[in-house]
Amino acid sequence: MIGLSDVARREIDDTLDLALGRLRARSAALGDASAALGEATAAGASGGKRLRPALVVAAFEAFGGDIARAPGLWRVAAAFELLHAAFVVHDDLIDGDVERRGIPNVVGRFRDRARARGGNEDEAQLLGTAAAVLAGDLLLFEATRLIATAPVTAPQRAALFVLLDDALLVSAAGELADVEQTIGADLPPAASLLRTARDKTAFYSFQAPLAAGALLAGASEDERSALEAAGSEIGVAFQLADDLIGTFGTRDEAGREPGADLRASKRTPLIAMAAETEAWPQVANALALAPTGPIAIAEAQRELAASGARERTVALISHTLRSARTRAADAALPRDAVVLLAALAAAVEDRIPR
């Protein structure tokens, strides 16, 4: 979505390798099960697109920071990647997923471990759940440790911990709301689902990393507030585009089976928009059958598109990104910061499945 220079990628990768290597080594010293947990936790934090570290670095440079003279930058950037990894581990557990990118995740690894030891399915589920909770906790602490030990000034560290605190609290509220909104027969209104998307994804994925990079570069409070406001809008648009990908995207776009959100009966703003149309009875019937297989998924996709919900979601993404661009232009941000936000908005638009 946004590129890292070779130098930045190497520094972030090296910082993450050191942190995860430390976790592996310390875990291995505590026995076989702990060693397996360390390996699974590190694997869960490996790979990925490095979006959040890239945003930290990009914001730092947009506000005039020099990456050659910012040793604390890499630990802060890596911390946001580990924060994301922790949320992914816990999110997979909540969603009941046992794979990530086609390979067993922490839950899947430890379910397999239990079965290999003769455990039944209930025991396998128990061990997988316990391991995922603990792996996410380890990653959350490691993110915190990186910020605590980063070579930054005391005021910067205090402000970074405020950002981390907010990211944890807001994301937890969004995750809980996401689960609660699956309960009961009544579909939540689109506005509630949009708020959940903002809390669950936008803050920690866009708003906080951008603010962290700007903070390290010496941006003022007003500049950081303006950057966060625009970043939040971009984060919401990103999640809406992700909903479209999860519903209509190809295997290449989604990185998983097409129509995965329909198969999982996810309640997204896209679905709520369909519920506001006269076509809802037909859409609802198609959605109810979607988990049964590819033919039913294709029918649900057709009914959703015919209802106008897909078109309305694309329009909402465009409106949200225009708002982000306007916020950036009106806030008298440095030119490079405005350019960065424009590039992020354009990248979100490019994610929309055609």
Backbone torsions as a table, in degrees:
resi	resn	phi	psi	omega
1	MET	NA	-41.1	173.0
2	ILE	-141.8	131.4	-171.3
3	GLY	-80.5	151.1	171.3
4	LEU	-106.1	142.0	173.3
5	SER	-66.9	161.6	178.9
6	ASP	-58.9	-39.2	-179.8
7	VAL	-64.5	-47.2	-178.6
8	ALA	-64.1	-43.4	-179.8
9	ARG	-62.6	-42.0	-179.8
10	ARG	-63.9	-43.2	-179.4
11	GLU	-64.8	-42.3	179.5
12	ILE	-67.1	-45.5	179.4
13	ASP	-60.9	-42.1	-179.8
14	ASP	-64.5	-40.9	179.9
15	THR	-65.1	-43.3	177.5
16	LEU	-65.3	-41.3	179.2
17	ASP	-61.0	-40.5	178.7
18	LEU	-64.6	-45.0	-178.6
19	ALA	-64.8	-45.0	-178.5
20	LEU	-73.6	-32.8	175.2
21	GLY	-64.5	-40.5	175.7
22	ARG	-60.1	-43.9	-179.7
23	LEU	-63.3	-43.8	178.2
24	ARG	-59.9	-48.5	-174.9
25	ALA	-63.7	-44.8	-178.6
26	ARG	-67.8	-35.9	179.0
27	SER	-69.1	-40.4	-177.7
28	ALA	-61.8	-29.4	-178.5
29	ALA	-73.5	-8.5	-175.2
30	LEU	-105.9	10.8	175.9
31	GLY	117.3	172.4	-174.0
32	ASP	-63.5	-46.3	-178.4
33	ALA	-64.7	-42.5	178.6
34	SER	-64.6	-38.9	177.5
35	ALA	-61.5	-42.8	178.3
36	ALA	-63.4	-37.3	178.1
37	LEU	-66.6	-41.7	177.8
38	GLY	-61.3	-42.3	179.2
39	GLU	-65.6	-43.9	-179.2
40	ALA	-66.2	-39.2	179.3
41	THR	-64.9	-45.5	179.3
42	ALA	-64.1	-39.9	178.2
43	ALA	-62.7	-37.7	179.8
44	GLY	-66.9	-21.3	179.9
45	ALA	-100.7	2.9	-177.8
46	SER	-94.2	159.0	179.9
47	GLY	74.2	-154.5	179.7
48	GLY	85.8	172.2	-174.3
49	LYS	-91.7	-7.1	178.5
50	ARG	60.1	36.1	-178.3
51	LEU	-60.3	-49.5	-172.4
52	ARG	-68.9	-43.7	172.9
53	PRO	-60.0	-37.6	179.1
54	ALA	-62.1	-37.7	179.0
55	LEU	-68.2	-38.7	176.8
56	VAL	-58.9	-49.3	-177.3
57	VAL	-67.2	-42.4	-178.3
58	ALA	-63.7	-41.6	178.4
59	ALA	-66.9	-39.8	177.5
60	PHE	-56.5	-48.4	-179.1
61	GLU	-69.7	-34.9	-179.1
62	ALA	-64.7	-25.0	178.6
63	PHE	-101.5	21.9	172.0
64	GLY	89.5	10.0	179.3
65	GLY	-73.8	148.4	179.7
66	ASP	-109.2	112.5	-175.4
67	ILE	-65.8	-18.1	178.4
68	ALA	-77.2	-13.5	-177.5
69	ARG	-126.9	39.3	-177.0
70	ALA	-142.9	71.3	-176.5
71	PRO	-61.7	-27.5	-180.0
72	GLY	-75.3	-16.7	-175.7
73	LEU	-58.9	-40.8	-171.8
74	TRP	-70.8	-37.4	177.7
75	ARG	-68.8	-38.2	178.5
76	VAL	-66.6	-44.7	178.5
77	ALA	-61.3	-45.1	179.4
78	ALA	-64.3	-33.5	179.7
79	ALA	-60.3	-38.9	-179.9
80	PHE	-70.8	-28.2	174.3
81	GLU	-69.6	-40.9	178.8
82	LEU	-69.8	-34.4	174.4
83	LEU	-60.1	-45.9	177.2
84	HIS	-60.9	-44.4	-179.8
85	ALA	-61.0	-39.2	178.2
86	ALA	-63.1	-44.8	179.6
87	PHE	-63.9	-37.5	179.3
88	VAL	-63.7	-44.5	179.5
89	VAL	-60.3	-46.7	-179.9
90	HIS	-68.9	-36.7	179.9
91	ASP	-65.0	-42.5	177.1
92	ASP	-59.6	-40.5	178.9
93	LEU	-63.2	-46.3	-179.3
94	ILE	-62.6	-39.6	-177.6
95	ASP	-80.7	-8.4	-179.6
96	GLY	78.0	20.6	-179.7
97	ASP	-84.2	142.7	178.8
98	VAL	-116.1	0.2	177.5
99	GLU	-133.0	156.4	173.0
100	ARG	-142.8	123.4	-176.7
101	ARG	54.4	38.5	172.7
102	GLY	82.4	2.3	178.1
103	ILE	-126.7	157.0	-178.5
104	PRO	-58.0	133.0	174.4
105	ASN	-86.4	-166.1	-177.9
106	VAL	-60.2	-44.8	178.4
107	VAL	-59.4	-48.9	-178.1
108	GLY	-61.7	-41.7	-179.9
109	ARG	-61.0	-44.1	-174.8
110	PHE	-81.8	-22.1	169.2
111	ARG	-66.2	-43.2	177.2
112	ASP	-62.4	-38.6	179.4
113	ARG	-62.0	-42.7	179.6
114	ALA	-64.7	-43.1	-179.8
115	ARG	-63.8	-39.0	-179.9
116	ALA	-63.3	-21.7	178.5
117	ARG	-98.0	13.5	176.4
118	GLY	86.5	11.8	-179.7
119	GLY	-73.4	150.5	174.9
120	ASN	-83.3	-178.0	-174.3
121	GLU	-66.5	-37.0	177.4
122	ASP	-63.7	-41.1	179.3
123	GLU	-68.8	-37.1	177.1
124	ALA	-63.9	-41.8	178.5
125	GLN	-64.5	-41.6	179.6
126	LEU	-61.3	-46.8	-178.7
127	LEU	-66.8	-40.9	178.2
128	GLY	-61.7	-41.5	179.5
129	THR	-65.0	-46.6	-179.3
130	ALA	-60.4	-43.9	-178.2
131	ALA	-64.3	-40.2	-178.9
132	ALA	-67.4	-41.2	176.6
133	VAL	-59.7	-46.8	-177.0
134	LEU	-69.2	-39.3	178.8
135	ALA	-63.1	-44.4	177.7
136	GLY	-61.5	-40.2	178.1
137	ASP	-62.7	-42.6	178.9
138	LEU	-61.5	-41.0	180.0
139	LEU	-68.9	-37.6	177.0
140	LEU	-62.0	-43.2	178.8
141	PHE	-66.1	-40.5	-178.3
142	GLU	-63.6	-38.1	175.2
143	ALA	-61.6	-42.9	179.0
144	THR	-64.3	-42.1	-178.8
145	ARG	-63.0	-38.5	-179.9
146	LEU	-63.0	-40.9	178.0
147	ILE	-70.3	-38.8	-179.4
148	ALA	-63.8	-30.3	-176.3
149	THR	-104.9	1.8	179.8
150	ALA	-66.9	139.7	177.6
151	PRO	-77.6	79.2	177.7
152	VAL	-128.1	170.8	-179.8
153	THR	-73.2	159.9	179.9
154	ALA	-59.9	-44.1	177.3
155	PRO	-63.0	-37.9	177.4
156	GLN	-63.5	-43.0	-179.6
157	ARG	-62.7	-42.6	178.9
158	ALA	-61.1	-43.1	179.6
159	ALA	-68.2	-35.7	177.7
160	LEU	-65.5	-37.3	178.3
161	PHE	-69.2	-30.8	173.4
162	VAL	-63.1	-44.1	177.9
163	LEU	-62.0	-44.4	179.7
164	LEU	-63.8	-43.2	178.0
165	ASP	-58.8	-48.0	179.4
166	ASP	-62.7	-41.8	-178.7
167	ALA	-60.6	-42.2	180.0
168	LEU	-67.3	-47.2	-176.7
169	LEU	-67.4	-46.2	-177.9
170	VAL	-65.9	-42.1	-179.8
171	SER	-67.0	-37.7	177.2
172	ALA	-63.7	-41.6	177.7
173	ALA	-62.9	-41.0	179.3
174	GLY	-67.1	-40.5	179.5
175	GLU	-65.2	-43.0	179.4
176	LEU	-63.8	-43.2	178.0
177	ALA	-62.0	-38.0	179.4
178	ASP	-60.1	-40.9	179.3
179	VAL	-72.2	-44.9	-179.2
180	GLU	-60.0	-32.4	-177.8
181	GLN	-73.6	-7.6	174.7
182	THR	-88.8	-6.9	-174.4
183	ILE	-91.2	137.2	177.4
184	GLY	89.6	167.2	-176.9
185	ALA	-82.3	-26.7	-175.4
186	ASP	-77.4	131.3	177.8
187	LEU	-79.9	128.7	178.2
188	PRO	-62.1	152.8	177.6
189	PRO	-66.4	158.0	-177.6
190	ALA	-58.7	-36.4	-178.2
191	ALA	-62.4	-39.3	178.4
192	SER	-67.2	-40.6	179.9
193	LEU	-68.4	-33.6	176.0
194	LEU	-66.9	-40.7	177.3
195	ARG	-61.8	-40.0	178.3
196	THR	-62.9	-43.2	178.1
197	ALA	-60.5	-40.7	179.4
198	ARG	-63.4	-46.2	-176.9
199	ASP	-71.0	-42.5	-173.4
200	LYS	-72.7	-34.4	-171.1
201	THR	-122.1	-47.7	-168.3
202	ALA	-62.8	-39.7	-173.9
203	PHE	-67.7	-55.1	-173.4
204	TYR	-78.1	-24.1	-176.9
205	SER	-87.1	-27.9	-176.6
206	PHE	-126.8	-57.6	-172.9
207	GLN	-59.0	-53.2	-175.9
208	ALA	-68.5	-45.5	178.3
209	PRO	-61.1	-41.5	177.7
210	LEU	-61.6	-44.7	-179.7
211	ALA	-64.2	-37.6	-179.8
212	ALA	-63.8	-45.3	178.8
213	GLY	-63.5	-42.6	178.8
214	ALA	-64.1	-40.2	178.4
215	LEU	-58.9	-47.0	-179.0
216	LEU	-64.9	-26.0	179.1
217	ALA	-85.4	-5.4	178.6
218	GLY	93.4	18.5	178.4
219	ALA	-64.4	149.5	179.4
220	SER	-74.0	166.2	177.6
221	GLU	-60.7	-41.4	179.8
222	ASP	-63.4	-41.2	178.8
223	GLU	-64.6	-41.9	-179.8
224	ARG	-66.2	-38.5	178.9
225	SER	-63.1	-42.7	178.8
226	ALA	-65.3	-40.7	178.8
227	LEU	-64.0	-42.7	179.7
228	GLU	-63.7	-40.8	-179.3
229	ALA	-62.4	-45.2	178.2
230	ALA	-67.6	-39.6	179.3
231	GLY	-63.2	-36.0	178.1
232	SER	-63.5	-42.8	178.7
233	GLU	-62.4	-43.0	179.3
234	ILE	-64.2	-37.7	178.6
235	GLY	-63.9	-39.9	176.9
236	VAL	-64.1	-45.2	178.3
237	ALA	-61.2	-38.9	177.3
238	PHE	-58.9	-45.0	-178.9
239	GLN	-68.0	-38.0	176.9
240	LEU	-62.8	-40.7	176.5
241	ALA	-64.8	-36.8	177.8
242	ASP	-64.0	-37.6	176.0
243	ASP	-62.1	-40.9	177.6
244	LEU	-64.4	-40.8	178.9
245	ILE	-64.3	-43.5	-179.6
246	GLY	-66.5	-19.8	-179.6
247	THR	-100.2	-45.1	-172.9
248	PHE	-115.4	-9.4	-171.7
249	GLY	-69.6	156.5	174.8
250	THR	-76.4	172.6	176.6
251	ARG	-59.2	-41.6	-179.0
252	ASP	-65.5	-39.5	-179.2
253	GLU	-70.7	-40.0	-174.3
254	ALA	-89.6	-22.0	-175.7
255	GLY	69.9	19.8	-179.8
256	ARG	-161.5	-174.0	-179.8
257	GLU	-61.3	137.4	177.5
258	PRO	-58.1	144.3	177.9
259	GLY	71.9	26.4	-176.3
260	ALA	-60.8	-37.0	179.9
261	ASP	-67.1	-32.7	177.2
262	LEU	-71.3	-40.0	178.9
263	ARG	-62.9	-34.5	-178.6
264	ALA	-89.9	1.5	179.9
265	SER	55.7	41.9	-179.5
266	LYS	-71.2	139.4	176.1
267	ARG	-97.2	108.0	-176.8
268	THR	-121.0	166.7	175.2
269	PRO	-54.9	-33.9	176.2
270	LEU	-56.7	-46.9	179.9
271	ILE	-66.9	-40.8	179.5
272	ALA	-62.6	-36.0	177.6
273	MET	-66.4	-37.8	176.4
274	ALA	-63.9	-35.4	-179.2
275	ALA	-66.7	-17.5	179.7
276	GLU	-87.3	1.9	-176.9
277	THR	-107.2	165.8	177.6
278	GLU	-69.8	-17.1	-178.7
279	ALA	-82.0	0.3	-173.3
280	TRP	-55.6	-42.3	179.8
281	PRO	-55.8	-43.6	178.7
282	GLN	-67.7	-41.2	179.0
283	VAL	-62.9	-46.2	-178.4
284	ALA	-59.9	-41.5	178.2
285	ASN	-63.1	-42.4	179.8
286	ALA	-66.9	-39.8	179.3
287	LEU	-64.7	-36.7	-179.8
288	ALA	-63.1	-30.4	-179.0
289	LEU	-91.6	-13.9	-173.6
290	ALA	-54.1	-38.9	-179.0
291	PRO	-65.3	-7.8	-174.8
292	THR	-81.4	-15.1	178.2
293	GLY	155.1	176.8	-174.1
294	PRO	-59.7	-38.4	-179.1
295	ILE	-64.5	-42.9	179.0
296	ALA	-67.6	-35.1	177.2
297	ILE	-64.0	-44.6	178.9
298	ALA	-60.5	-38.6	178.3
299	GLU	-67.1	-40.7	177.7
300	ALA	-63.8	-38.6	176.9
301	GLN	-61.8	-43.1	179.8
302	ARG	-63.9	-44.0	-178.8
303	GLU	-66.4	-39.5	177.7
304	LEU	-63.5	-44.7	178.9
305	ALA	-63.4	-42.3	-178.8
306	ALA	-65.5	-28.2	179.7
307	SER	-70.8	-16.4	-176.4
308	GLY	91.7	-1.9	-176.8
309	ALA	-65.5	-38.1	179.2
310	ARG	-63.5	-45.9	-179.9
311	GLU	-62.7	-40.5	179.9
312	ARG	-66.6	-35.6	178.6
313	THR	-67.3	-41.8	176.9
314	VAL	-61.9	-41.0	179.0
315	ALA	-64.7	-38.6	179.0
316	LEU	-66.7	-38.7	175.6
317	ILE	-59.7	-46.5	-179.9
318	SER	-61.4	-42.9	179.4
319	HIS	-63.3	-43.4	-178.8
320	THR	-65.3	-39.3	179.1
321	LEU	-71.2	-35.2	174.2
322	ARG	-61.8	-40.2	177.9
323	SER	-62.3	-41.2	178.5
324	ALA	-63.4	-43.2	179.7
325	ARG	-64.8	-39.4	179.2
326	THR	-65.2	-44.9	177.9
327	ARG	-57.0	-44.0	-178.1
328	ALA	-64.9	-43.0	-177.3
329	ALA	-70.3	-34.9	-176.2
330	ASP	-81.0	-12.4	-172.7
331	ALA	-92.9	3.8	-179.3
332	ALA	54.8	40.7	175.6
333	LEU	-73.3	159.2	174.7
334	PRO	-56.7	149.5	-176.5
335	ARG	-55.4	-42.2	-178.3
336	ASP	-64.3	-31.0	177.3
337	ALA	-70.0	-39.9	177.3
338	VAL	-63.7	-42.0	178.5
339	VAL	-62.9	-41.7	178.8
340	LEU	-61.3	-47.5	-179.3
341	LEU	-64.0	-37.5	177.3
342	ALA	-64.8	-39.7	178.9
343	ALA	-65.9	-38.5	177.8
344	LEU	-65.7	-42.2	178.4
345	ALA	-62.0	-42.5	179.2
346	ALA	-64.9	-37.7	179.4
347	ALA	-66.0	-36.3	176.7
348	VAL	-65.0	-43.5	177.9
349	GLU	-59.7	-37.1	-179.8
350	ASP	-68.6	-20.1	179.8
351	ARG	-77.8	-17.0	-175.9
352	ILE	-63.8	123.2	179.1
353	PRO	-66.7	139.5	-175.6
354	ARG	-92.4	NA	NA
